[in-house]
Amino acid sequence: MNGFNKITVGFVVQRYEQGGERCYVCVEQEFVAGDQCDFEDKEGNTIEPPEHECQPYTMTLRSEMEEVTTMKKVYETIEEVLESLDVGGEQSRQFAHEIKILRDVISRQN
């Protein structure tokens, strides 16, 4: 067996606050895991639990995921602008300061 699924029984508590005139926005999520876990192979057959490292349960609010996606697009756009500016010659000398700023922003991403 080269892998398995661990299915943990639990529930999610989501807290909402007024986000607009008639709209509520999820501001916090909490995953509550129980002790009941089922184990299955990749085909969905029940198996005995193999020895494994337990991992923390992590959840991300939708707004955080959207922020990550937006930032990824920003970095991709910066890279495109940098490629069009940093072509060598006089153009690159004219925009040397801007090119340095963009390179610094990209280096902070990594």
Backbone bond lengths (Angstrom), bond angles and torsions (degrees), N, CA, C in turn:
res aa  C-N    CA-C-N  psi(-1)  N-CA   C-N-CA  omega(-1)  CA-C   N-CA-C  phi
1 M - - - 1.462 - - 1.521 107.94 -
2 N 1.319 117.02 128.21 1.456 120.32 -179.37 1.523 113.48 -106.07
3 G 1.307 118.36 9.46 1.459 121.65 177.66 1.513 111.24 176.68
4 F 1.323 114.84 165.77 1.466 119.62 178.79 1.515 109.37 -156.50
5 N 1.328 115.26 167.26 1.458 122.76 175.65 1.518 109.05 -110.88
6 K 1.321 115.23 139.57 1.468 121.68 173.58 1.519 106.33 -114.90
7 I 1.325 116.37 118.69 1.456 121.44 -178.68 1.521 107.62 -107.94
8 T 1.332 116.22 114.75 1.458 121.69 -177.80 1.522 108.96 -103.25
9 V 1.309 115.87 129.61 1.456 121.11 178.19 1.521 108.11 -81.11
10 G 1.307 116.37 134.19 1.458 121.28 179.43 1.511 109.72 -174.99
11 F 1.314 115.03 -163.02 1.451 119.43 177.76 1.517 109.54 -152.27
12 V 1.313 115.57 166.87 1.457 122.41 -178.79 1.522 108.58 -116.03
13 V 1.327 115.77 133.74 1.462 121.44 173.36 1.523 106.43 -107.06
14 Q 1.314 116.45 122.21 1.462 120.97 177.58 1.516 108.40 -114.77
15 R 1.332 115.64 133.34 1.462 121.40 178.50 1.528 108.86 -106.61
16 Y 1.330 115.43 131.24 1.463 121.46 -177.41 1.520 109.91 -117.33
17 E 1.338 114.95 147.19 1.459 122.00 173.27 1.522 108.35 -130.52
18 Q 1.321 114.18 157.31 1.466 119.84 178.72 1.518 108.61 -58.27
19 G 1.333 116.88 124.91 1.454 120.59 -178.23 1.514 112.86 -115.45
20 G 1.243 117.47 -3.96 1.463 122.49 -178.56 1.502 107.67 -174.01
21 E 1.310 115.69 -166.34 1.452 119.60 -176.93 1.522 112.47 -59.76
22 R 1.327 117.23 -46.29 1.460 119.74 -179.17 1.521 112.15 -129.01
23 C 1.319 117.57 8.92 1.450 121.00 -173.11 1.531 110.92 -111.44
24 Y 1.315 116.20 136.00 1.455 122.00 174.58 1.525 108.56 -104.85
25 V 1.326 116.21 144.30 1.457 122.34 -177.13 1.522 108.96 -118.91
26 C 1.327 116.24 135.16 1.460 120.54 176.79 1.523 108.48 -71.20
27 V 1.323 117.10 122.69 1.458 121.37 -177.97 1.527 112.89 -109.93
28 E 1.322 116.37 -12.27 1.460 119.00 -178.54 1.516 109.34 -160.97
29 Q 1.322 115.87 144.29 1.451 121.41 176.05 1.519 108.77 -131.71
30 E 1.304 114.88 145.88 1.456 120.10 177.17 1.520 107.91 -137.12
31 F 1.315 116.02 128.27 1.456 120.89 177.42 1.518 107.81 -97.58
32 V 1.303 116.24 124.63 1.459 121.13 179.19 1.521 107.49 -110.49
33 A 1.326 116.42 110.57 1.459 121.45 -177.61 1.517 109.99 -96.51
34 G 1.300 114.77 139.35 1.456 119.88 175.22 1.521 110.36 -91.76
35 D 1.320 115.56 -176.18 1.463 120.58 178.58 1.524 112.13 -85.25
36 Q 1.325 116.67 -15.43 1.459 119.54 -176.80 1.524 110.51 -77.63
37 C 1.311 115.92 121.20 1.469 122.06 177.11 1.517 108.44 -132.16
38 D 1.303 116.19 138.08 1.452 122.29 173.80 1.518 107.86 -112.28
39 F 1.312 116.22 145.57 1.459 121.56 179.61 1.512 108.49 -121.34
40 E 1.343 114.69 138.38 1.456 119.33 178.65 1.517 109.70 -144.13
41 D 1.322 115.22 155.24 1.456 119.37 175.41 1.524 108.63 -77.93
42 K 1.304 116.06 179.05 1.467 120.21 -175.70 1.519 113.23 -65.08
43 E 1.327 116.65 -18.37 1.467 120.22 177.08 1.525 112.14 -89.85
44 G 1.328 117.64 -2.71 1.455 121.11 178.92 1.514 115.17 92.94
45 N 1.317 117.52 8.63 1.461 121.20 178.46 1.526 110.24 -83.45
46 T 1.333 116.25 137.95 1.467 120.98 179.19 1.519 110.23 -64.36
47 I 1.347 115.62 136.92 1.462 121.67 178.68 1.527 109.10 -133.91
48 E 1.303 116.23 163.61 1.459 121.28 172.36 1.532 107.42 -73.99
49 P 1.336 117.32 144.53 1.463 118.83 -177.49 1.532 111.76 -63.80
50 P 1.326 117.34 119.29 1.458 119.44 175.57 1.532 109.54 -75.51
51 E 1.315 116.76 163.23 1.457 120.17 175.57 1.532 107.21 -66.28
52 H 1.326 116.15 132.62 1.465 120.33 -177.51 1.522 109.85 -157.52
53 E 1.313 115.58 160.64 1.461 121.56 174.80 1.520 108.24 -85.02
54 C 1.319 116.87 134.48 1.465 120.14 175.48 1.517 109.04 -77.11
55 Q 1.300 115.64 143.05 1.455 121.71 179.38 1.521 109.50 -116.63
56 P 1.348 117.06 147.78 1.468 119.00 177.06 1.530 110.04 -69.62
57 Y 1.292 115.56 151.65 1.454 120.87 175.20 1.518 107.25 -89.25
58 T 1.310 116.57 124.97 1.460 119.66 179.11 1.514 109.28 -122.65
59 M 1.305 115.43 144.38 1.452 121.06 177.58 1.514 107.72 -133.23
60 T 1.303 116.41 152.35 1.450 122.08 179.69 1.517 108.22 -125.79
61 L 1.321 116.01 132.96 1.449 119.24 174.04 1.517 109.05 -67.15
62 R 1.290 116.79 146.04 1.457 121.55 -178.76 1.523 111.45 -54.16
63 S 1.318 117.74 -41.15 1.464 120.07 -178.93 1.521 111.12 -62.08
64 E 1.341 118.57 -33.78 1.454 121.29 177.24 1.518 110.21 -67.54
65 M 1.329 117.84 -40.22 1.458 121.21 178.28 1.523 110.41 -64.15
66 E 1.334 116.69 -41.50 1.457 120.47 178.70 1.518 110.31 -63.12
67 E 1.346 117.04 -38.71 1.460 121.14 178.90 1.527 110.51 -63.84
68 V 1.317 117.83 -41.73 1.462 121.56 178.43 1.522 109.78 -62.30
69 T 1.329 117.50 -44.61 1.464 121.77 179.24 1.519 110.43 -62.41
70 T 1.317 117.67 -43.58 1.454 121.76 179.36 1.518 110.62 -62.96
71 M 1.325 117.74 -44.62 1.461 120.82 -179.85 1.525 110.96 -64.66
72 K 1.313 117.19 -36.83 1.468 120.05 177.07 1.523 109.90 -60.91
73 K 1.329 116.66 -43.13 1.465 120.67 178.19 1.524 111.03 -64.08
74 V 1.330 117.28 -38.48 1.470 121.05 178.47 1.522 109.91 -61.81
75 Y 1.339 117.18 -47.80 1.463 120.28 179.49 1.529 111.87 -62.89
76 E 1.320 117.14 -39.02 1.459 120.04 177.97 1.532 110.52 -63.15
77 T 1.328 116.64 -40.01 1.466 120.64 178.74 1.520 110.66 -66.75
78 I 1.327 116.87 -41.44 1.466 120.34 177.76 1.524 110.01 -60.40
79 E 1.323 117.26 -42.52 1.463 120.41 178.74 1.532 111.10 -62.01
80 E 1.331 117.25 -40.07 1.464 120.44 178.35 1.529 110.83 -63.78
81 V 1.337 116.98 -44.62 1.468 120.91 179.23 1.522 109.65 -63.00
82 L 1.312 116.83 -43.09 1.460 121.10 179.52 1.523 111.09 -60.52
83 E 1.326 116.66 -43.07 1.464 120.10 178.32 1.528 111.84 -61.87
84 S 1.317 117.48 -37.79 1.469 119.87 -179.03 1.521 112.05 -75.44
85 L 1.336 118.43 -27.22 1.463 121.59 178.74 1.519 112.93 -84.20
86 D 1.307 116.91 -39.41 1.458 121.79 -172.22 1.522 110.84 -92.39
87 V 1.347 115.41 67.89 1.455 120.55 -178.29 1.526 111.76 -106.80
88 G 1.321 116.38 2.62 1.464 120.73 -179.16 1.520 111.53 90.12
89 G 1.298 115.28 171.41 1.465 120.37 176.68 1.517 113.14 73.11
90 E 1.335 114.88 -158.24 1.468 122.17 -174.54 1.522 112.43 -61.80
91 Q 1.326 117.47 -40.21 1.469 120.07 -179.55 1.522 110.71 -58.60
92 S 1.322 117.18 -44.63 1.462 120.18 -179.65 1.520 111.09 -65.27
93 R 1.348 117.06 -36.11 1.472 119.30 178.03 1.524 110.33 -67.57
94 Q 1.326 117.57 -39.12 1.464 121.02 179.90 1.532 111.54 -62.72
95 F 1.323 116.26 -34.59 1.465 120.70 -176.30 1.526 112.37 -108.72
96 A 1.307 117.89 24.59 1.467 121.72 -176.97 1.526 111.58 -56.20
97 H 1.325 117.39 -43.57 1.470 120.84 -179.31 1.531 110.74 -64.50
98 E 1.324 117.24 -45.03 1.461 121.71 -179.99 1.529 110.97 -65.74
99 I 1.330 116.03 -39.26 1.467 120.30 178.69 1.522 109.83 -62.20
100 K 1.345 116.58 -42.60 1.467 120.43 178.53 1.527 110.67 -61.80
101 I 1.325 117.62 -43.13 1.473 121.48 179.07 1.528 109.80 -60.08
102 L 1.324 117.35 -46.85 1.460 120.59 -179.20 1.523 111.51 -64.77
103 R 1.323 117.29 -40.54 1.470 119.99 177.87 1.533 110.60 -62.31
104 D 1.340 116.32 -39.45 1.476 120.33 178.55 1.522 110.88 -63.37
105 V 1.335 116.85 -41.10 1.473 120.75 179.49 1.526 109.72 -63.84
106 I 1.320 116.98 -45.37 1.466 120.95 -179.24 1.517 110.34 -64.52
107 S 1.328 118.36 -39.13 1.471 120.35 -178.76 1.521 110.95 -66.83
108 R 1.315 119.46 -28.71 1.476 121.93 177.30 1.511 112.08 -71.54
109 Q 1.335 116.17 -24.49 1.466 120.24 178.92 1.513 109.84 -64.18
110 N 1.304 117.43 -40.78 1.467 121.77 -177.02 1.477 107.97 -82.86
